[in-house]
């Protein structure tokens, strides 16, 4: 089943034009695979550069994992919202391609850093990858997350930035899902 899902994800993402925003609603058992496939399609097949917002995995772990998948982490800029809040050491050096946010609750800081990260990428063929709304909801109420996503997707459209937003299937109610879906061009459920 995972192989079918992987191919299906790849086909669906390959068909989408550039400058789209897609909400990927994923079952927990294929969540990681869906993320891997999405990155491969965007970076390797479409030749894009992106900003990866991680609420779930620390930057160093994520960077190693992405490289192990055969995806060049140098084509990504990361925004890490978990390392500092989990008590990890946010090692900042001039060569690192990561901003660290003090807390997953700090969506204002995230918004500011997103703009800075996008400026570090080529102006063409850019994407924003959010992992995940489900984790955002652990730290922020649904209305705050909706306001943030509405503002963010509006900015993305103005700047011509492609968006991939992940949401765990069982972690949201129908009303919330419908509200997020209206900000996106397409919803892919896997």
C-alpha positions, 0 to 999 in steps of 0.5 A, a space after each residue: 500500500 505504501 508503494 501505491 501511495 508513494 506513486 500516487 503522491 508523486 503523480 498528483 504533485 507532478 501534475 500541479 503547476 508552479 505557484 500553487 498551494 496544496 494541503 496534503 492531508 495524510 494518514 499517520 502511517 504514510 506521513 513521512 513517506 508523503 513528505 519525502 516524495 513531496 520534497 523529491 518532486 519539488 527539488 529533483 523533478 521541478 528544480 525548485 528551492 524551498 523553505 522548510 518549516 519544521 515543528 516536528 524534527 530538529 534541524 540537524 536530524 531533518 537535514 541528515 534525513 533529507 540528505 539520506 533520501 538523495 535530496 540536496 539540503 543546500 536547496 533548502 532553508 530551514 526554520 526550526 521551531 522545535 530545537 529550542 523549545 525541546 531544550 536543544 542547543 540551536 547552533 548558529 553559524 554563518 554557513 548554516 541554512 537555518 533560523 531557530 524560533 524560540 517557541 512553536 507558539 511564536 507565530 509572529 517570529 515565524 512570520 518575520 523569519 519566513 520573509 527573511 528565509 524567502 529572500 535567501 532563495 532564488 526569486 524563481 521556482 520557490 516553495 514553502 513546506 510546512 510540517 505541520 499544521 497538526 503540530 501548530 495546533 498543539 501550541 496554538 488555538 485553531 483561530 490563531 492558526 487559521 489567521 496565520 495561514 490566511 495571512 501566509 497564503 496571501 503573501 505566498 500568492 503575492 510573491 509567487 511562492 508554491 506551498 505544501 502544507 501538511 496536516 495529519 488526517 485524524 488530527 483535525 475536525 471537518 470545520 477546521 479542515 474546510 477553513 484551511 482548504 479554502 486558502 489552498 488551490 488543491 487538497 490531496 488526501 492520502 
